[in-house]
Amino acid sequence: MPSPSDDAFRALADPTRRRILDLLAERGTLTVSQLAGEFPDLVASGISKHLMGLRATGLVTSRRVGRQQHYRLEGETLASMLAPWMARYEPYWSAALGRLHDLAEET
Amino acid sequence: MPEVVRSVDIQAPPSAVWRWFTTQESLRRWLGPELEIDLRVGGAYRLLGPDKETWISGSVLELIPEGRLVLSWMEQGGDWVHPSRLVISLVATSAGTRVTLLHDGFAGIGKGGWPSTLDAYELGADRHRVLEQLAELVTTGGA
């Protein structure tokens, strides 16, 4: 069954989209043309398409300022999407620490 | 940020607990029997994940005797390598040692810690280098 995490990971599977998220994380808010300037090999419409994909997952949000759309990263969305993935580790780590406990106390 | 934190109190001093962190063989006893690790700062490792199918790989970020072991943690799967960080720290207590394990996903995204996540991306993108390190590890016997 698809979960929000699957969408997030699918969105993150693309290196251009990861780079967009990196740029937004580093610089806060960027316009489409500022972002497009970072990808000289891609057409601006391609960047817009990636941004729409990221916006559909909630990983980025946009706000219109004058004639420009300003994009920013939604770190909390990413955090909540990743939570189920992280939760898979809880029993794994409990078991590992239990083994360490027994080894260290036995010897 | 999503994270897993677990602690355990052990009735033994940190020196006795750290014994289980000093060699690949001793780490295998509790961390995972398939572990392959070049146990020094910058050294590569790999380990089988919770599903017993997905390989985890990364490198040793910190190794402080009787203090802490920090690993970069990348889950290999499909096109995307999930980067996170594992911190295992030892603190002496009156009864012995408290061992705390912190596994944080995307440490510091959108915050000051973001560059470390960027580094993890680059390691993930450059998976072959990780594999090269592993190959080297295997051929040198992982001593």
gemmi code that builds the backbone of each chain (N, CA, C; Angstrom):
import gemmi

chains = {
    "A": [
        ("MET", (0.851, -1.195, 0.000), (0.000, 0.000, 0.000), (0.884, 1.242, 0.000)),
        ("PRO", (0.598, 2.185, -0.897), (1.462, 3.368, -0.932), (1.267, 4.223, 0.314)),
        ("SER", (2.330, 4.777, 0.814), (2.245, 5.652, 1.972), (2.845, 7.000, 1.571)),
        ("PRO", (2.608, 8.031, 2.376), (3.220, 9.324, 2.055), (4.730, 9.217, 1.900)),
        ("SER", (5.363, 8.299, 2.669), (6.813, 8.157, 2.559), (7.219, 7.728, 1.156)),
        ("ASP", (6.417, 6.838, 0.565), (6.745, 6.394, -0.792), (6.782, 7.577, -1.739)),
        ("ASP", (5.790, 8.470, -1.595), (5.763, 9.660, -2.448), (6.998, 10.512, -2.216)),
        ("ALA", (7.343, 10.675, -0.944), (8.505, 11.511, -0.621), (9.769, 10.893, -1.200)),
        ("PHE", (9.927, 9.586, -1.016), (11.139, 8.945, -1.514), (11.183, 8.947, -3.035)),
        ("ARG", (9.999, 8.794, -3.655), (9.965, 8.843, -5.115), (10.398, 10.239, -5.570)),
        ("ALA", (9.880, 11.260, -4.887), (10.249, 12.635, -5.238), (11.749, 12.848, -5.047)),
        ("LEU", (12.292, 12.221, -4.020), (13.709, 12.416, -3.688), (14.635, 11.552, -4.534)),
        ("ALA", (14.049, 10.603, -5.264), (14.886, 9.694, -6.054), (15.562, 10.417, -7.211)),
        ("ASP", (15.060, 11.581, -7.579), (15.613, 12.323, -8.711), (16.707, 13.289, -8.232)),
        ("PRO", (17.897, 13.216, -8.832), (18.996, 14.075, -8.355), (18.722, 15.572, -8.522)),
        ("THR", (17.973, 15.951, -9.575), (17.661, 17.379, -9.754), (16.764, 17.853, -8.610)),
        ("ARG", (15.785, 17.034, -8.258), (14.885, 17.434, -7.160), (15.641, 17.487, -5.836)),
        ("ARG", (16.575, 16.566, -5.639), (17.375, 16.629, -4.400), (18.197, 17.912, -4.364)),
        ("ARG", (18.762, 18.258, -5.511), (19.585, 19.469, -5.585), (18.715, 20.711, -5.327)),
        ("ILE", (17.481, 20.698, -5.842), (16.562, 21.820, -5.584), (16.318, 21.947, -4.075)),
        ("LEU", (16.071, 20.815, -3.425), (15.829, 20.845, -1.971), (17.075, 21.338, -1.232)),
        ("ASP", (18.235, 20.902, -1.691), (19.481, 21.362, -1.073), (19.603, 22.883, -1.186)),
        ("LEU", (19.333, 23.392, -2.384), (19.464, 24.840, -2.617), (18.478, 25.611, -1.746)),
        ("LEU", (17.256, 25.099, -1.639), (16.258, 25.785, -0.806), (16.663, 25.723, 0.672)),
        ("ALA", (17.256, 24.592, 1.062), (17.694, 24.465, 2.460), (18.826, 25.440, 2.762)),
        ("GLU", (19.712, 25.619, 1.791), (20.855, 26.507, 2.010), (20.458, 27.974, 1.994)),
        ("ARG", (19.537, 28.323, 1.102), (19.298, 29.751, 0.856), (17.937, 30.251, 1.310)),
        ("GLY", (17.084, 29.360, 1.820), (15.790, 29.814, 2.314), (14.736, 29.844, 1.229)),
        ("THR", (14.598, 30.990, 0.587), (13.554, 31.162, -0.426), (14.193, 31.499, -1.773)),
        ("LEU", (13.709, 30.852, -2.825), (14.242, 31.118, -4.165), (13.104, 31.167, -5.179)),
        ("THR", (13.303, 31.964, -6.225), (12.316, 32.018, -7.311), (12.674, 30.952, -8.343)),
        ("VAL", (11.732, 30.697, -9.255), (11.977, 29.713, -10.311), (13.203, 30.118, -11.133)),
        ("SER", (13.305, 31.408, -11.449), (14.444, 31.816, -12.294), (15.765, 31.714, -11.540)),
        ("GLN", (15.740, 31.990, -10.240), (16.975, 31.804, -9.456), (17.378, 30.327, -9.440)),
        ("LEU", (16.384, 29.470, -9.260), (16.670, 28.030, -9.272), (17.147, 27.592, -10.651)),
        ("ALA", (16.476, 28.075, -11.695), (16.845, 27.683, -13.062), (18.295, 28.080, -13.349)),
        ("GLY", (18.741, 29.200, -12.762), (20.118, 29.653, -12.959), (21.151, 28.663, -12.443)),
        ("GLU", (20.724, 27.812, -11.521), (21.635, 26.806, -10.956), (21.722, 25.558, -11.829)),
        ("PHE", (20.844, 25.478, -12.821), (20.804, 24.288, -13.686), (20.935, 24.728, -15.147)),
        ("PRO", (22.138, 25.160, -15.548), (22.292, 25.688, -16.904), (21.962, 24.665, -18.005)),
        ("ASP", (22.012, 23.384, -17.655), (21.738, 22.370, -18.680), (20.258, 22.047, -18.834)),
        ("LEU", (19.430, 22.609, -17.966), (17.997, 22.283, -18.021), (17.199, 23.519, -18.421)),
        ("VAL", (16.087, 23.291, -19.125), (15.218, 24.418, -19.471), (14.382, 24.791, -18.246)),
        ("ALA", (13.979, 26.071, -18.191), (13.233, 26.556, -17.027), (11.928, 25.792, -16.833)),
        ("SER", (11.301, 25.376, -17.917), (10.035, 24.646, -17.776), (10.266, 23.300, -17.078)),
        ("GLY", (11.462, 22.719, -17.285), (11.806, 21.467, -16.605), (11.903, 21.682, -15.103)),
        ("ILE", (12.505, 22.809, -14.702), (12.604, 23.149, -13.276), (11.196, 23.351, -12.700)),
        ("SER", (10.344, 24.043, -13.461), (8.966, 24.266, -12.997), (8.247, 22.943, -12.761)),
        ("LYS", (8.494, 21.999, -13.647), (7.850, 20.690, -13.527), (8.319, 19.978, -12.248)),
        ("HIS", (9.627, 20.035, -11.991), (10.151, 19.444, -10.756), (9.544, 20.131, -9.531)),
        ("LEU", (9.430, 21.453, -9.603), (8.868, 22.196, -8.463), (7.409, 21.815, -8.228)),
        ("MET", (6.669, 21.618, -9.309), (5.267, 21.202, -9.154), (5.190, 19.827, -8.502)),
        ("GLY", (6.095, 18.939, -8.924), (6.135, 17.602, -8.330), (6.449, 17.664, -6.843)),
        ("LEU", (7.396, 18.496, -6.493), (7.772, 18.643, -5.080), (6.640, 19.289, -4.284)),
        ("ARG", (5.945, 20.246, -4.919), (4.844, 20.916, -4.221), (3.694, 19.931, -3.970)),
        ("ALA", (3.480, 19.008, -4.908), (2.404, 18.012, -4.751), (2.650, 17.119, -3.534)),
        ("THR", (3.907, 16.883, -3.188), (4.205, 16.053, -2.011), (4.214, 16.882, -0.729)),
        ("GLY", (4.152, 18.212, -0.855), (4.225, 19.085, 0.321), (5.645, 19.361, 0.780)),
        ("LEU", (6.624, 18.879, 0.018), (8.027, 19.088, 0.408), (8.453, 20.539, 0.228)),
        ("VAL", (7.814, 21.230, -0.719), (8.062, 22.664, -0.865), (6.709, 23.370, -0.927)),
        ("THR", (6.720, 24.637, -0.568), (5.529, 25.478, -0.730), (5.945, 26.702, -1.531)),
        ("SER", (4.946, 27.334, -2.154), (5.267, 28.534, -2.920), (4.348, 29.668, -2.504)),
        ("ARG", (4.821, 30.868, -2.737), (4.067, 32.063, -2.389), (4.296, 33.061, -3.518)),
        ("ARG", (3.218, 33.679, -3.982), (3.371, 34.634, -5.067), (3.763, 35.993, -4.495)),
        ("VAL", (4.840, 36.539, -5.029), (5.266, 37.895, -4.656), (5.396, 38.660, -5.964)),
        ("GLY", (4.450, 39.584, -6.227), (4.443, 40.290, -7.510), (4.211, 39.294, -8.627)),
        ("ARG", (5.133, 39.251, -9.578), (4.967, 38.323, -10.703), (5.716, 37.019, -10.481)),
        ("GLN", (6.386, 36.900, -9.350), (7.241, 35.736, -9.121), (6.653, 34.780, -8.080)),
        ("GLN", (6.904, 33.485, -8.305), (6.601, 32.483, -7.280), (7.881, 32.266, -6.461)),
        ("HIS", (7.751, 32.381, -5.153), (8.897, 32.132, -4.276), (8.715, 30.769, -3.615)),
        ("TYR", (9.717, 29.926, -3.757), (9.636, 28.561, -3.213), (10.465, 28.424, -1.941)),
        ("ARG", (9.931, 27.627, -1.009), (10.716, 27.308, 0.190), (10.507, 25.848, 0.584)),
        ("LEU", (11.497, 25.329, 1.323), (11.464, 23.940, 1.782), (10.555, 23.804, 2.997)),
        ("GLU", (9.777, 22.729, 3.043), (8.967, 22.426, 4.229), (9.629, 21.261, 4.971)),
        ("GLY", (10.556, 21.596, 5.844), (11.311, 20.568, 6.564), (10.430, 19.656, 7.404)),
        ("GLU", (9.365, 20.221, 7.970), (8.486, 19.413, 8.827), (7.737, 18.353, 8.018)),
        ("THR", (7.399, 18.690, 6.762), (6.730, 17.694, 5.913), (7.656, 16.512, 5.684)),
        ("LEU", (8.899, 16.838, 5.381), (9.867, 15.770, 5.148), (10.037, 14.928, 6.420)),
        ("ALA", (10.098, 15.622, 7.555), (10.258, 14.908, 8.825), (9.099, 13.939, 9.065)),
        ("SER", (7.857, 14.398, 8.828), (6.712, 13.529, 9.107), (6.643, 12.379, 8.103)),
        ("MET", (7.105, 12.641, 6.874), (7.108, 11.561, 5.884), (8.131, 10.485, 6.232)),
        ("LEU", (9.207, 10.925, 6.853), (10.269, 9.975, 7.165), (10.029, 9.217, 8.467)),
        ("ALA", (9.091, 9.699, 9.278), (8.865, 9.080, 10.584), (8.551, 7.578, 10.501)),
        ("PRO", (7.670, 7.145, 9.583), (7.393, 5.690, 9.526), (8.623, 4.873, 9.160)),
        ("TRP", (9.447, 5.431, 8.308), (10.692, 4.744, 7.936), (11.586, 4.590, 9.162)),
        ("MET", (11.714, 5.683, 9.933), (12.555, 5.617, 11.123), (11.998, 4.630, 12.144)),
        ("ALA", (10.670, 4.551, 12.235), (10.040, 3.694, 13.244), (10.395, 2.219, 13.042)),
        ("ARG", (10.724, 1.841, 11.816), (11.081, 0.445, 11.567), (12.330, 0.051, 12.345)),
        ("TYR", (13.122, 1.056, 12.711), (14.372, 0.759, 13.401), (14.213, 0.544, 14.903)),
        ("GLU", (13.060, 0.927, 15.458), (12.923, 0.852, 16.919), (13.164, -0.549, 17.470)),
        ("PRO", (12.458, -1.582, 16.945), (12.726, -2.932, 17.482), (14.145, -3.415, 17.181)),
        ("TYR", (14.670, -3.003, 16.055), (16.034, -3.383, 15.650), (17.039, -2.888, 16.687)),
        ("TRP", (16.896, -1.623, 17.072), (17.846, -1.051, 18.021), (17.630, -1.555, 19.447)),
        ("SER", (16.384, -1.799, 19.809), (16.134, -2.368, 21.138), (16.812, -3.722, 21.265)),
        ("ALA", (16.705, -4.522, 20.206), (17.305, -5.855, 20.228), (18.830, -5.757, 20.307)),
        ("ALA", (19.414, -4.833, 19.538), (20.882, -4.691, 19.531), (21.385, -4.278, 20.916)),
        ("LEU", (20.702, -3.315, 21.520), (21.144, -2.862, 22.846), (20.948, -3.952, 23.891)),
        ("GLY", (19.906, -4.742, 23.726), (19.681, -5.870, 24.634), (20.832, -6.865, 24.564)),
        ("ARG", (21.306, -7.130, 23.342), (22.438, -8.059, 23.177), (23.706, -7.478, 23.796)),
        ("LEU", (23.925, -6.169, 23.565), (25.113, -5.521, 24.146), (25.066, -5.606, 25.672)),
        ("HIS", (23.893, -5.348, 26.229), (23.698, -5.414, 27.678), (24.097, -6.795, 28.216)),
        ("ASP", (23.578, -7.833, 27.552), (23.843, -9.195, 28.027), (25.320, -9.548, 27.895)),
        ("LEU", (25.927, -9.156, 26.770), (27.349, -9.461, 26.568), (28.203, -8.771, 27.622)),
        ("ALA", (27.941, -7.483, 27.850), (28.792, -6.706, 28.751), (28.617, -7.131, 30.212)),
        ("GLU", (27.427, -7.598, 30.561), (27.216, -8.017, 31.949), (27.669, -9.447, 32.215)),
        ("GLU", (27.731, -10.242, 31.142), (28.140, -11.638, 31.313), (29.637, -11.766, 31.509)),
        ("THR", (30.369, -10.806, 30.912), (31.824, -11.020, 30.861), (32.588, -10.089, 31.787)),
    ],
    "B": [
        ("MET", (12.509, 16.526, 14.069), (13.051, 15.570, 13.096), (12.794, 14.153, 13.582)),
        ("PRO", (12.549, 13.237, 12.661), (12.327, 11.857, 13.099), (13.623, 11.272, 13.648)),
        ("GLU", (13.501, 10.626, 14.771), (14.687, 9.995, 15.341), (14.266, 8.858, 16.250)),
        ("VAL", (15.181, 7.940, 16.459), (14.963, 6.849, 17.398), (16.015, 7.021, 18.484)),
        ("VAL", (15.573, 7.048, 19.744), (16.516, 7.131, 20.859), (16.228, 5.972, 21.800)),
        ("ARG", (17.257, 5.243, 22.150), (17.128, 4.107, 23.061), (18.314, 4.135, 24.025)),
        ("SER", (18.031, 3.832, 25.287), (19.126, 3.753, 26.254), (19.055, 2.429, 26.990)),
        ("VAL", (20.211, 1.993, 27.453), (20.249, 0.781, 28.271), (21.288, 1.001, 29.371)),
        ("ASP", (20.952, 0.549, 30.584), (21.893, 0.658, 31.695), (22.570, -0.687, 31.883)),
        ("ILE", (23.881, -0.643, 31.917), (24.657, -1.875, 32.014), (25.484, -1.838, 33.306)),
        ("GLN", (25.442, -2.931, 34.047), (26.194, -2.987, 35.306), (27.617, -3.430, 35.041)),
        ("ALA", (28.336, -2.580, 34.355), (29.753, -2.812, 34.042), (30.331, -1.455, 33.680)),
        ("PRO", (31.614, -1.249, 33.955), (32.206, 0.060, 33.650), (32.343, 0.291, 32.142)),
        ("PRO", (32.452, 1.564, 31.715), (32.589, 1.849, 30.281), (33.708, 1.064, 29.602)),
        ("SER", (34.798, 0.817, 30.316), (35.901, 0.071, 29.690), (35.451, -1.337, 29.299)),
        ("ALA", (34.611, -1.958, 30.143), (34.129, -3.315, 29.847), (33.107, -3.292, 28.714)),
        ("VAL", (32.322, -2.215, 28.643), (31.318, -2.106, 27.572), (32.022, -1.832, 26.243)),
        ("TRP", (33.015, -0.951, 26.294), (33.695, -0.555, 25.043), (34.426, -1.732, 24.385)),
        ("ARG", (34.750, -2.741, 25.195), (35.373, -3.944, 24.644), (34.564, -4.484, 23.470)),
        ("TRP", (33.255, -4.249, 23.494), (32.356, -4.760, 22.447), (32.259, -3.813, 21.258)),
        ("PHE", (33.108, -2.782, 21.276), (33.159, -1.819, 20.167), (34.518, -1.833, 19.469)),
        ("THR", (35.440, -2.661, 19.934), (36.827, -2.485, 19.490), (37.238, -3.318, 18.290)),
        ("THR", (36.479, -4.322, 17.940), (36.837, -5.120, 16.758), (35.574, -5.440, 15.967)),
        ("GLN", (35.763, -5.801, 14.720), (34.637, -6.227, 13.893), (33.933, -7.422, 14.547)),
        ("GLU", (34.746, -8.353, 15.043), (34.165, -9.553, 15.641), (33.291, -9.228, 16.852)),
        ("SER", (33.774, -8.303, 17.697), (32.997, -8.000, 18.900), (31.725, -7.207, 18.536)),
        ("LEU", (31.831, -6.334, 17.543), (30.642, -5.595, 17.105), (29.603, -6.524, 16.473)),
        ("ARG", (30.104, -7.541, 15.764), (29.186, -8.494, 15.118), (28.290, -9.199, 16.135)),
        ("ARG", (28.814, -9.398, 17.338), (28.072, -10.137, 18.361), (26.769, -9.447, 18.744)),
        ("TRP", (26.738, -8.106, 18.628), (25.505, -7.428, 19.039), (24.899, -6.533, 17.966)),
        ("LEU", (25.735, -5.968, 17.098), (25.209, -5.045, 16.104), (24.608, -5.785, 14.909)),
        ("GLY", (25.243, -6.863, 14.512), (24.721, -7.649, 13.393), (25.789, -8.600, 12.917)),
        ("PRO", (25.443, -9.887, 12.744), (26.454, -10.899, 12.424), (27.103, -10.718, 11.056)),
        ("GLU", (26.464, -9.941, 10.165), (27.016, -9.764, 8.813), (27.909, -8.535, 8.699)),
        ("LEU", (28.054, -7.816, 9.808), (28.812, -6.557, 9.760), (30.219, -6.718, 9.195)),
        ("GLU", (30.566, -5.810, 8.272), (31.947, -5.688, 7.795), (32.332, -4.246, 8.041)),
        ("ILE", (33.372, -4.026, 8.813), (33.731, -2.647, 9.154), (35.237, -2.448, 9.227)),
        ("ASP", (35.676, -1.319, 8.671), (37.060, -0.870, 8.787), (37.033, 0.124, 9.941)),
        ("LEU", (37.320, -0.389, 11.127), (37.039, 0.347, 12.356), (38.080, 1.432, 12.654)),
        ("ARG", (37.980, 2.515, 11.911), (38.808, 3.710, 12.148), (38.043, 4.870, 11.520)),
        ("VAL", (38.341, 6.093, 11.951), (37.611, 7.250, 11.431), (37.807, 7.312, 9.912)),
        ("GLY", (36.704, 7.409, 9.192), (36.748, 7.426, 7.733), (36.612, 6.044, 7.117)),
        ("GLY", (36.697, 5.010, 7.944), (36.603, 3.645, 7.449), (35.178, 3.294, 7.017)),
        ("ALA", (35.063, 2.435, 6.027), (33.757, 2.035, 5.506), (33.204, 0.849, 6.289)),
        ("TYR", (31.888, 0.702, 6.231), (31.274, -0.476, 6.828), (30.035, -0.843, 6.026)),
        ("ARG", (29.567, -2.043, 6.215), (28.237, -2.397, 5.741), (27.613, -3.415, 6.681)),
        ("LEU", (26.303, -3.427, 6.668), (25.533, -4.180, 7.660), (24.170, -4.491, 7.065)),
        ("LEU", (23.596, -5.613, 7.422), (22.260, -5.962, 6.938), (21.211, -5.274, 7.820)),
        ("GLY", (20.247, -4.617, 7.190), (19.248, -3.820, 7.904), (18.153, -4.628, 8.565)),
        ("PRO", (17.159, -3.943, 9.162), (16.108, -4.609, 9.936), (15.315, -5.639, 9.131)),
        ("ASP", (15.160, -5.421, 7.828), (14.364, -6.358, 7.020), (15.181, -7.570, 6.579)),
        ("LYS", (16.474, -7.595, 6.949), (17.376, -8.704, 6.606), (17.548, -8.839, 5.091)),
        ("GLU", (17.229, -7.789, 4.353), (17.407, -7.803, 2.901), (18.196, -6.581, 2.447)),
        ("THR", (17.883, -5.435, 3.055), (18.496, -4.177, 2.651), (19.860, -4.018, 3.310)),
        ("TRP", (20.861, -3.700, 2.504), (22.173, -3.437, 3.069), (22.273, -1.976, 3.485)),
        ("ILE", (22.876, -1.772, 4.640), (23.173, -0.439, 5.140), (24.669, -0.229, 4.908)),
        ("SER", (25.039, 0.951, 4.477), (26.474, 1.214, 4.382), (26.759, 2.645, 4.790)),
        ("GLY", (28.027, 2.926, 4.980), (28.417, 4.264, 5.386), (29.844, 4.235, 5.866)),
        ("SER", (30.174, 5.221, 6.683), (31.539, 5.272, 7.188), (31.552, 5.677, 8.656)),
        ("VAL", (32.694, 5.453, 9.270), (32.879, 5.798, 10.683), (33.174, 7.298, 10.752)),
        ("LEU", (32.292, 8.055, 11.399), (32.475, 9.508, 11.500), (33.264, 9.880, 12.754)),
        ("GLU", (33.026, 9.152, 13.844), (33.753, 9.405, 15.092), (33.978, 8.085, 15.790)),
        ("LEU", (35.121, 7.981, 16.450), (35.434, 6.776, 17.212), (36.242, 7.229, 18.420)),
        ("ILE", (35.558, 7.375, 19.551), (36.213, 7.868, 20.758), (36.150, 6.760, 21.800)),
        ("PRO", (37.292, 6.133, 22.101), (37.289, 5.001, 23.031), (36.564, 5.316, 24.341)),
        ("GLU", (35.685, 4.415, 24.723), (34.872, 4.528, 25.944), (33.979, 5.764, 25.917)),
        ("GLY", (33.818, 6.369, 24.755), (33.012, 7.585, 24.617), (31.892, 7.420, 23.611)),
        ("ARG", (32.239, 7.418, 22.338), (31.186, 7.247, 21.350), (31.659, 6.742, 20.001)),
        ("LEU", (30.697, 6.130, 19.334), (30.882, 5.649, 17.969), (29.801, 6.309, 17.131)),
        ("VAL", (30.195, 7.001, 16.062), (29.227, 7.661, 15.180), (29.430, 7.129, 13.765)),
        ("LEU", (28.331, 6.680, 13.164), (28.376, 6.149, 11.801), (27.428, 6.938, 10.909)),
        ("SER", (27.847, 7.216, 9.682), (26.863, 7.687, 8.706), (26.114, 6.431, 8.267)),
        ("TRP", (24.842, 6.580, 7.976), (23.968, 5.428, 7.823), (23.153, 5.593, 6.555)),
        ("MET", (23.445, 4.791, 5.572), (22.721, 4.911, 4.315), (22.081, 3.602, 3.933)),
        ("GLU", (20.783, 3.661, 3.779), (20.015, 2.485, 3.423), (20.015, 2.378, 1.900)),
        ("GLN", (20.517, 1.283, 1.397), (20.602, 1.116, -0.049), (19.286, 0.556, -0.554)),
        ("GLY", (18.673, 1.259, -1.482), (17.422, 0.730, -2.019), (16.982, 1.531, -3.215)),
        ("GLY", (16.792, 0.887, -4.329), (16.343, 1.584, -5.526), (17.299, 2.703, -5.899)),
        ("ASP", (16.740, 3.825, -6.296), (17.568, 4.933, -6.758), (17.964, 5.847, -5.623)),
        ("TRP", (17.314, 5.662, -4.522), (17.482, 6.624, -3.442), (18.199, 5.978, -2.279)),
        ("VAL", (19.196, 6.648, -1.787), (19.947, 6.159, -0.640), (19.538, 7.021, 0.541)),
        ("HIS", (18.822, 6.440, 1.478), (18.354, 7.225, 2.623), (19.520, 7.541, 3.543)),
        ("PRO", (19.881, 8.804, 3.685), (21.008, 9.119, 4.557), (20.566, 9.483, 5.971)),
        ("SER", (21.203, 8.917, 6.943), (20.954, 9.329, 8.322), (22.234, 9.071, 9.125)),
        ("ARG", (22.108, 9.156, 10.422), (23.304, 9.088, 11.267), (23.001, 8.273, 12.511)),
        ("LEU", (23.950, 7.470, 12.928), (23.805, 6.657, 14.124), (24.878, 7.073, 15.136)),
        ("VAL", (24.436, 7.425, 16.334), (25.366, 7.839, 17.386), (25.171, 6.897, 18.570)),
        ("ILE", (26.214, 6.183, 18.971), (26.130, 5.322, 20.147), (27.106, 5.894, 21.163)),
        ("SER", (26.582, 6.339, 22.307), (27.468, 6.972, 23.288), (27.417, 6.256, 24.631)),
        ("LEU", (28.537, 6.283, 25.326), (28.680, 5.644, 26.637), (28.909, 6.729, 27.688)),
        ("VAL", (28.177, 6.618, 28.790), (28.381, 7.554, 29.894), (28.482, 6.727, 31.175)),
        ("ALA", (29.519, 7.007, 31.977), (29.679, 6.277, 33.242), (28.588, 6.714, 34.216)),
        ("THR", (27.995, 5.751, 34.910), (26.992, 6.049, 35.937), (27.446, 5.389, 37.234)),
        ("SER", (26.719, 5.667, 38.328), (27.124, 5.063, 39.600), (26.990, 3.544, 39.534)),
        ("ALA", (26.033, 3.058, 38.726), (25.822, 1.613, 38.632), (26.634, 0.963, 37.524)),
        ("GLY", (27.282, 1.756, 36.708), (28.039, 1.172, 35.602), (28.099, 2.107, 34.412)),
        ("THR", (27.338, 1.762, 33.382), (27.388, 2.536, 32.142), (25.987, 2.698, 31.562)),
        ("ARG", (25.695, 3.889, 31.111), (24.473, 4.080, 30.324), (24.884, 4.207, 28.861)),
        ("VAL", (24.326, 3.327, 28.042), (24.594, 3.366, 26.605), (23.367, 3.955, 25.931)),
        ("THR", (23.560, 5.017, 25.165), (22.445, 5.646, 24.461), (22.687, 5.579, 22.966)),
        ("LEU", (21.660, 5.148, 22.274), (21.728, 5.021, 20.823), (20.766, 6.036, 20.227)),
        ("LEU", (21.283, 6.880, 19.349), (20.461, 7.879, 18.655), (20.599, 7.647, 17.160)),
        ("HIS", (19.475, 7.426, 16.523), (19.473, 7.266, 15.064), (18.598, 8.373, 14.517)),
        ("ASP", (19.225, 9.376, 13.911), (18.417, 10.493, 13.427), (18.363, 10.525, 11.907)),
        ("GLY", (17.165, 10.721, 11.416), (16.946, 10.769, 9.981), (17.139, 12.188, 9.491)),
        ("PHE", (17.937, 12.357, 8.500), (18.123, 13.666, 7.887), (18.470, 14.717, 8.929)),
        ("ALA", (19.509, 14.442, 9.688), (19.894, 15.317, 10.789), (19.952, 16.765, 10.336)),
        ("GLY", (19.165, 17.588, 10.991), (19.276, 19.026, 10.782), (18.804, 19.545, 9.444)),
        ("ILE", (17.868, 18.873, 8.821), (17.418, 19.358, 7.515), (16.860, 20.778, 7.653)),
        ("GLY", (17.303, 21.639, 6.778), (16.844, 23.023, 6.819), (17.406, 23.799, 7.992)),
        ("LYS", (18.343, 23.185, 8.708), (18.959, 23.849, 9.848), (20.464, 23.815, 9.667)),
        ("GLY", (21.181, 24.151, 10.707), (22.635, 24.229, 10.607), (23.301, 22.921, 10.214)),
        ("GLY", (22.668, 21.808, 10.588), (23.294, 20.512, 10.333), (23.141, 20.007, 8.914)),
        ("TRP", (22.491, 20.796, 8.079), (22.192, 20.342, 6.724), (23.432, 19.941, 5.922)),
        ("PRO", (24.557, 20.656, 6.031), (25.714, 20.240, 5.230), (26.102, 18.776, 5.420)),
        ("SER", (25.909, 18.237, 6.639), (26.263, 16.835, 6.837), (25.341, 15.929, 6.018)),
        ("THR", (24.099, 16.379, 5.837), (23.177, 15.609, 5.010), (23.602, 15.700, 3.552)),
        ("LEU", (24.083, 16.884, 3.168), (24.594, 17.050, 1.800), (25.741, 16.095, 1.541)),
        ("ASP", (26.633, 15.990, 2.522), (27.751, 15.058, 2.373), (27.231, 13.648, 2.181)),
        ("ALA", (26.187, 13.330, 2.944), (25.614, 11.986, 2.837), (25.028, 11.764, 1.444)),
        ("TYR", (24.407, 12.798, 0.892), (23.890, 12.692, -0.476), (25.011, 12.339, -1.433)),
        ("GLU", (26.123, 13.060, -1.246), (27.216, 12.854, -2.188), (27.810, 11.469, -2.053)),
        ("LEU", (27.882, 10.986, -0.822), (28.350, 9.613, -0.629), (27.395, 8.646, -1.312)),
        ("GLY", (26.093, 8.941, -1.183), (25.093, 8.067, -1.785), (25.188, 8.079, -3.295)),
        ("ALA", (25.373, 9.293, -3.851), (25.474, 9.416, -5.301), (26.733, 8.718, -5.803)),
        ("ASP", (27.718, 8.699, -4.954), (28.994, 8.117, -5.336), (29.139, 6.743, -4.693)),
        ("ARG", (28.133, 5.928, -4.925), (28.060, 4.640, -4.253), (29.258, 3.760, -4.589)),
        ("HIS", (29.767, 3.941, -5.792), (30.882, 3.094, -6.210), (32.098, 3.274, -5.321)),
        ("ARG", (32.258, 4.506, -4.854), (33.405, 4.751, -3.995), (33.253, 3.970, -2.680)),
        ("VAL", (32.011, 3.938, -2.192), (31.746, 3.166, -0.973), (32.067, 1.694, -1.242)),
        ("LEU", (31.640, 1.225, -2.412), (31.894, -0.182, -2.746), (33.389, -0.448, -2.913)),
        ("GLU", (34.087, 0.522, -3.476), (35.541, 0.377, -3.604), (36.199, 0.232, -2.238)),
        ("GLN", (35.726, 1.088, -1.323), (36.280, 1.026, 0.033), (35.995, -0.338, 0.645)),
        ("LEU", (34.794, -0.829, 0.370), (34.435, -2.143, 0.901), (35.294, -3.235, 0.281)),
        ("ALA", (35.489, -3.115, -1.019), (36.306, -4.119, -1.714), (37.713, -4.127, -1.120)),
        ("GLU", (38.207, -2.931, -0.863), (39.536, -2.808, -0.288), (39.547, -3.447, 1.113)),
        ("LEU", (38.458, -3.170, 1.826), (38.311, -3.721, 3.173), (38.352, -5.250, 3.137)),
        ("VAL", (37.617, -5.798, 2.184), (37.545, -7.259, 2.095), (38.903, -7.844, 1.707)),
        ("THR", (39.565, -7.194, 0.762), (40.851, -7.749, 0.295), (41.953, -7.604, 1.336)),
        ("THR", (41.837, -6.559, 2.164), (42.869, -6.420, 3.196), (42.543, -7.241, 4.440)),
        ("GLY", (41.410, -7.928, 4.385), (41.059, -8.804, 5.489), (40.332, -8.114, 6.623)),
        ("GLY", (40.076, -6.816, 6.456), (39.298, -6.075, 7.456), (39.934, -6.051, 8.826)),
        ("ALA", (41.261, -6.100, 8.854), (41.960, -6.155, 10.132), (41.759, -4.887, 10.953)),
    ],
}
model = gemmi.Model(1)
for chain_id, residues in chains.items():
    chain = gemmi.Chain(chain_id)
    for i, (resn, *xyz) in enumerate(residues, 1):
        res = gemmi.Residue()
        res.name, res.seqid = resn, gemmi.SeqId(i, " ")
        for name, pos in zip(("N", "CA", "C"), xyz):
            atom = gemmi.Atom()
            atom.name, atom.element = name, gemmi.Element(name[0])
            atom.pos, atom.b_iso = gemmi.Position(*pos), 0.0
            res.add_atom(atom)
        chain.add_residue(res)
    model.add_chain(chain)
structure = gemmi.Structure()
structure.add_model(model)
structure.setup_entities()
